[in-house]
Amino acid sequence: MDDPGHRKIHALPVPLAGGPAVMTGLLGALIGGTVFAFIQSSTGTMALFQYGLGRRSVELLGISAGAFIVLLVGLRDDKVDLRPIPKFGGQLLAALIVAATGARITLFVHSAIFSYCITALWILTVINAFNFMDNMNGLCAGLGAVGAAWFGLIGAQSGQYLVATMAFLIVGALLGFLPFNFPKATAFLGDSGSHLVGYLLAILGILPHFYTPKHPHELAVLTPLLILAVPLVDLAWVVIIRWRKGQPFYIGDTNHLSHRLTRRGLSSTQAVLIIWLLAAIFGGLAYLWQ
């Protein structure tokens, strides 16, 4: 339960149910879809899905393991308020498992060490960017759904059906939770939910092949930065502010974009809708860039 207190705007305790709710919605569809794919005849679209699942099964197992790790770390954090080191340690473990099972960023640098390091840095950064954005009802879940939708559209456009399917599964899981979280919350994402959303969006930034023969410009690998520009810029902004003030970067404050919008007279709901729209615009630019 999230009890009222410092920097809290709710007057009564609210369940921190978002992480298990999103994971349940995602796994239910994923397991059911996988079973359905393999009992169908190996022709047409189903053949493509079966091929993709078989070819990337190890990666998918690593991604699933990482998802459970960040979920459990977040649940523990919701329960006892973990210190930064064990929290980051759990996030790093999940990132390294993902990298070890083959889902890695290369950026055209032929070095395993570089690939592991940049992959871990990306996953940790995006997890914490979404964790930081979980400061108003619906903000984090909505940003996750918007980002996943654009990743899904880009994956579908380039014929990467497995990636597109995973992205749209994430969209569905988040949209299923959103009515309980926005505009009035009967449940919060909690750290388990925000960690999981950030992790899933980080994975969607790794899995697709943005640099392809059809789109051979090297800057295409920066597409995830554009889709996730809002949470990433917000993270960088508040970290710089806290560093200048001599505060630990992991201690929360009210300098996020959402807080600045409400200080200008907008309601929380209006601020969230504007940030969703901003994220949708950046995602649209990334889509047009393909």
RODO-2510 file (C-alpha; in nm, 4 decimals, decimal comma):
residues 290
     n   res          X          Y          Z
     1     m     0,0000     0,0000     0,0000
     2     d     0,1116     0,3556    -0,0724
     3     d     0,0334     0,5558     0,2396
     4     p    -0,0215     0,9345     0,2353
     5     g     0,2831     1,1383     0,3255
     6     h     0,5562     1,3710     0,1991
     7     r     0,5101     1,4741    -0,1687
     8     k     0,1949     1,2578    -0,1853
     9     i    -0,1318     1,4019    -0,3153
    10     h    -0,3636     1,1179    -0,2074
    11     a    -0,5371     1,1237     0,1305
    12     l    -0,5990     0,7485     0,1691
    13     p    -0,3766     0,4411     0,1209
    14     v    -0,3736     0,3105    -0,2390
    15     p    -0,2712    -0,0425    -0,3488
    16     l     0,0607    -0,0728    -0,5322
    17     a    -0,0814    -0,3334    -0,7692
    18     g     0,0497    -0,2117    -1,1049
    19     g     0,3526    -0,4385    -1,1470
    20     p     0,1705    -0,7699    -1,0931
    21     a    -0,1298    -0,6419    -1,2919
    22     v     0,0750    -0,5464    -1,5989
    23     m     0,2852    -0,8634    -1,5794
    24     t    -0,0267    -1,0810    -1,5548
    25     g    -0,1870    -0,9104    -1,8544
    26     l     0,1319    -0,9463    -2,0547
    27     l     0,2054    -1,3083    -1,9652
    28     g    -0,1508    -1,4265    -2,0168
    29     a    -0,1562    -1,3000    -2,3743
    30     l     0,2042    -1,4035    -2,4444
    31     i     0,1606    -1,7628    -2,3266
    32     g    -0,1771    -1,7995    -2,4948
    33     g    -0,0495    -1,6519    -2,8207
    34     t     0,2613    -1,8717    -2,8207
    35     v     0,0572    -2,1880    -2,7677
    36     f    -0,1860    -2,0808    -3,0393
    37     a     0,1006    -2,0103    -3,2816
    38     f     0,2490    -2,3579    -3,2419
    39     i    -0,0753    -2,5517    -3,2763
    40     q    -0,1536    -2,3807    -3,6055
    41     s    -0,0289    -2,5018    -3,9404
    42     s     0,3151    -2,3758    -4,0398
    43     t     0,2004    -2,1590    -4,3275
    44     g     0,1773    -1,7879    -4,3988
    45     t     0,1948    -1,5518    -4,1048
    46     m     0,2036    -1,8334    -3,8478
    47     a     0,5168    -1,9722    -4,0108
    48     l     0,6843    -1,6340    -3,9605
    49     f     0,5884    -1,6260    -3,5925
    50     q     0,7032    -1,9831    -3,5366
    51     y     1,0329    -1,9060    -3,7065
    52     g     1,0812    -1,5929    -3,4989
    53     l     0,9972    -1,7642    -3,1709
    54     g     1,2320    -2,0506    -3,2477
    55     r     1,5186    -1,8318    -3,3666
    56     r     1,4998    -1,5926    -3,0706
    57     s     1,3851    -1,8331    -2,7992
    58     v     1,7016    -1,7885    -2,5895
    59     e     1,6723    -1,4103    -2,6100
    60     l     1,3064    -1,4278    -2,5112
    61     l     1,3865    -1,6475    -2,2112
    62     g     1,6529    -1,3990    -2,1007
    63     i     1,4139    -1,1090    -2,1451
    64     s     1,1463    -1,2922    -1,9448
    65     a     1,3939    -1,3671    -1,6652
    66     g     1,4983    -1,0031    -1,6553
    67     a     1,1348    -0,8927    -1,6388
    68     f     1,0714    -1,1125    -1,3349
    69     i     1,3886    -0,9825    -1,1664
    70     v     1,2957    -0,6149    -1,2048
    71     l     0,9397    -0,6945    -1,0964
    72     l     1,0619    -0,8671    -0,7802
    73     v     1,3105    -0,5888    -0,7062
    74     g     1,0317    -0,3343    -0,7458
    75     l     0,7950    -0,5344    -0,5244
    76     r     1,0618    -0,5526    -0,2560
    77     d     1,1233    -0,1796    -0,2899
    78     d     0,7514    -0,1110    -0,2533
    79     k     0,7492    -0,3202     0,0633
    80     v     1,0616    -0,2068     0,2494
    81     d     1,2014     0,0934     0,0530
    82     l     1,5263    -0,0608    -0,0714
    83     r     1,8532     0,1282    -0,0536
    84     p     1,9976     0,2391    -0,3912
    85     i     2,2760    -0,0208    -0,4154
    86     p     2,0601    -0,3370    -0,3964
    87     k     1,8013    -0,1731    -0,6216
    88     f     2,0574    -0,0884    -0,8903
    89     g     2,2191    -0,4274    -0,8369
    90     g     1,8945    -0,6022    -0,9266
    91     q     1,8473    -0,3822    -1,2315
    92     l     2,2046    -0,4521    -1,3426
    93     l     2,1573    -0,8276    -1,2999
    94     a     1,8494    -0,8172    -1,5236
    95     a     2,0374    -0,6112    -1,7840
    96     l     2,3342    -0,8482    -1,7896
    97     i     2,1071    -1,1521    -1,8310
    98     v     1,9447    -0,9838    -2,1308
    99     a     2,2844    -0,9055    -2,2808
   100     a     2,4197    -1,2565    -2,2124
   101     t     2,1278    -1,4202    -2,3935
   102     g     2,1891    -1,2214    -2,7097
   103     a     1,9775    -0,9043    -2,6983
   104     r     2,2532    -0,6443    -2,7156
   105     i     2,3257    -0,2995    -2,8546
   106     t     2,6327    -0,2788    -3,0805
   107     l     2,6244     0,0697    -3,2424
   108     f     2,8547    -0,0730    -3,5121
   109     v     3,1337    -0,1280    -3,2554
   110     h     3,2751    -0,4810    -3,2757
   111     s     3,3513    -0,5281    -2,9075
   112     a     3,1699    -0,7624    -2,6691
   113     i     3,2716    -0,5537    -2,3668
   114     f     3,1366    -0,2368    -2,5262
   115     s     2,8162    -0,4161    -2,6239
   116     y     2,7560    -0,5450    -2,2706
   117     c     2,8308    -0,2061    -2,1148
   118     i     2,6140     0,0021    -2,3492
   119     t     2,3273    -0,2468    -2,3218
   120     a     2,3385    -0,2420    -1,9413
   121     l     2,3639     0,1378    -1,9386
   122     w     2,0640     0,1699    -2,1712
   123     i     1,8437    -0,0655    -1,9698
   124     l     1,9327     0,0959    -1,6360
   125     t     1,8779     0,4441    -1,7782
   126     v     1,5349     0,3698    -1,9243
   127     i     1,4173     0,1804    -1,6142
   128     n     1,5017     0,4762    -1,3940
   129     a     1,3672     0,7305    -1,6431
   130     f     1,0234     0,5679    -1,6228
   131     n     1,0563     0,5233    -1,2470
   132     f     1,1187     0,8982    -1,2185
   133     m     0,8168     0,9711    -1,4416
   134     d     0,5834     0,7783    -1,2131
   135     n     0,4846     1,0922    -1,0244
   136     m     0,1247     1,1536    -1,1398
   137     n    -0,1728     0,9317    -1,2056
   138     g    -0,1439     0,7598    -1,5424
   139     l     0,1757     0,9346    -1,6494
   140     c     0,4183     0,6412    -1,6501
   141     a     0,1708     0,3814    -1,7784
   142     g     0,0486     0,6149    -2,0528
   143     l     0,4010     0,7021    -2,1650
   144     g     0,4814     0,3312    -2,1748
   145     a     0,1762     0,2592    -2,3908
   146     v     0,2576     0,5459    -2,6294
   147     g     0,6208     0,4393    -2,6652
   148     a     0,5360     0,0718    -2,7112
   149     a     0,2765     0,1605    -2,9767
   150     w     0,5362     0,3462    -3,1832
   151     f     0,7880     0,0635    -3,1464
   152     g     0,5147    -0,1753    -3,2600
   153     l     0,4241     0,0326    -3,5643
   154     i     0,7890     0,0664    -3,6668
   155     g     0,8447    -0,3075    -3,6195
   156     a     0,5364    -0,3914    -3,8268
   157     q     0,6361    -0,1461    -4,0998
   158     s     0,9758    -0,3139    -4,1376
   159     g     0,8347    -0,6690    -4,1276
   160     q     0,9682    -0,7505    -3,7787
   161     y     0,6514    -0,9274    -3,6712
   162     l     0,7752    -1,0800    -3,3464
   163     v     0,8967    -0,7421    -3,2213
   164     a     0,5712    -0,5770    -3,3289
   165     t     0,3657    -0,8442    -3,1541
   166     m     0,5593    -0,8020    -2,8297
   167     a     0,5191    -0,4253    -2,8487
   168     f     0,1434    -0,4436    -2,8984
   169     l     0,1138    -0,6980    -2,6146
   170     i     0,2806    -0,4407    -2,3896
   171     v     0,0405    -0,1726    -2,5158
   172     g    -0,2543    -0,3988    -2,4320
   173     a    -0,1255    -0,4815    -2,0840
   174     l    -0,0738    -0,1116    -2,0034
   175     l    -0,4074    -0,0003    -2,1479
   176     g    -0,5757    -0,2706    -1,9401
   177     f    -0,4268    -0,1196    -1,6252
   178     l    -0,4662     0,2477    -1,7170
   179     p    -0,8402     0,2866    -1,6290
   180     f    -0,7508     0,1900    -1,2701
   181     n    -0,4755     0,4511    -1,2612
   182     f    -0,6111     0,7503    -1,4549
   183     p    -0,7550     1,0065    -1,4050
   184     k    -0,8317     0,8938    -1,0488
   185     a    -0,6241     0,6094    -0,9133
   186     t    -0,7636     0,3066    -0,7378
   187     a    -0,4233     0,1423    -0,7892
   188     f    -0,0708     0,2724    -0,8422
   189     l     0,2043     0,1237    -1,0554
   190     g     0,4438     0,1318    -0,7644
   191     d     0,8129     0,0707    -0,8137
   192     s     0,7341    -0,2806    -0,9363
   193     g     0,5190    -0,1377    -1,2151
   194     s     0,7384     0,1554    -1,3117
   195     h     1,0490    -0,0665    -1,3115
   196     l     0,8711    -0,3195    -1,5302
   197     v     0,7411    -0,0563    -1,7742
   198     g     1,0863     0,0993    -1,8068
   199     y     1,2477    -0,2409    -1,8556
   200     l     0,9995    -0,3438    -2,1252
   201     l     1,0444    -0,0162    -2,3154
   202     a     1,4224    -0,0517    -2,2890
   203     i     1,3938    -0,3995    -2,4424
   204     l     1,1797    -0,2638    -2,7256
   205     g     1,4615    -0,0207    -2,7970
   206     i     1,7073    -0,3108    -2,8334
   207     l     1,5205    -0,5860    -3,0174
   208     p     1,4265    -0,4218    -3,3500
   209     h     1,6795    -0,3876    -3,6317
   210     f     1,6486    -0,0170    -3,7059
   211     y     1,9419    -0,0295    -3,9481
   212     t     1,8239    -0,2527    -4,2326
   213     p     1,8907    -0,2846    -4,6084
   214     k     1,5620    -0,1002    -4,6637
   215     h     1,6698     0,1775    -4,4221
   216     p     2,0510     0,1819    -4,4484
   217     h     2,1191     0,5146    -4,2746
   218     e     2,3270     0,4611    -3,9596
   219     l     2,1430     0,7289    -3,7594
   220     a     1,8363     0,5003    -3,7621
   221     v     1,9827     0,3335    -3,4521
   222     l     1,8974     0,6558    -3,2641
   223     t     1,5246     0,5955    -3,3205
   224     p     1,4682     0,4695    -2,9605
   225     l     1,6112     0,7956    -2,8261
   226     l     1,3476     0,9885    -3,0192
   227     i     1,0591     0,7617    -2,9175
   228     l     1,1624     0,7823    -2,5501
   229     a     1,2760     1,1451    -2,5637
   230     v     1,0285     1,2702    -2,3018
   231     p     1,1241     1,0396    -2,0119
   232     l     1,4950     1,0508    -2,1043
   233     v     1,5092     1,4316    -2,1178
   234     d     1,3114     1,4560    -1,7944
   235     l     1,5582     1,2182    -1,6274
   236     a     1,8593     1,4159    -1,7479
   237     w     1,6969     1,7450    -1,6436
   238     v     1,6177     1,6453    -1,2837
   239     v     1,9531     1,4708    -1,2357
   240     i     2,1354     1,7888    -1,3413
   241     i     1,9205     1,9996    -1,1074
   242     r     1,9851     1,7654    -0,8142
   243     w     2,3577     1,7532    -0,8908
   244     r     2,3768     2,1342    -0,8931
   245     k     2,1963     2,1435    -0,5584
   246     g     2,4288     1,8822    -0,4121
   247     q     2,1426     1,6332    -0,3670
   248     p     2,1686     1,2584    -0,4367
   249     f     2,0187     1,2013    -0,7814
   250     y     1,7929     0,9211    -0,6506
   251     i     1,6150     1,1411    -0,3937
   252     g     1,2813     1,2563    -0,5368
   253     d     1,1715     1,6170    -0,5753
   254     t     0,9143     1,8256    -0,7639
   255     n     1,1275     1,9463    -1,0535
   256     h     0,9882     1,7065    -1,3127
   257     l     0,8126     1,8322    -1,6256
   258     s     0,4756     1,7261    -1,4844
   259     h     0,5289     1,9294    -1,1684
   260     r     0,6395     2,2346    -1,3660
   261     l     0,3237     2,2187    -1,5768
   262     t     0,1006     2,2038    -1,2699
   263     r     0,2859     2,4996    -1,1166
   264     r     0,1868     2,6941    -1,4280
   265     g    -0,1777     2,6412    -1,3446
   266     l    -0,2625     2,3146    -1,5195
   267     s    -0,4424     2,0354    -1,3404
   268     s    -0,2635     1,7031    -1,2957
   269     t    -0,4851     1,5458    -1,5626
   270     q    -0,4091     1,8249    -1,8103
   271     a    -0,0365     1,7974    -1,7413
   272     v    -0,0415     1,4220    -1,8024
   273     l    -0,2382     1,4593    -2,1270
   274     i     0,0056     1,7217    -2,2557
   275     i     0,3058     1,4989    -2,1782
   276     w     0,1365     1,2033    -2,3501
   277     l     0,0780     1,4240    -2,6542
   278     l     0,4406     1,5384    -2,6518
   279     a     0,5580     1,1767    -2,6396
   280     a     0,3214     1,0875    -2,9244
   281     i     0,4653     1,3692    -3,1367
   282     f     0,8233     1,2561    -3,0828
   283     g     0,7203     0,8974    -3,1589
   284     g     0,5502     1,0163    -3,4780
   285     l     0,8699     1,1922    -3,5851
   286     a     1,0636     0,8685    -3,5244
   287     y     0,8087     0,6777    -3,7337
   288     l     0,8308     0,9266    -4,0216
   289     w     1,2095     0,9096    -4,0050
   290     q     1,2039     0,5376    -4,0921
***
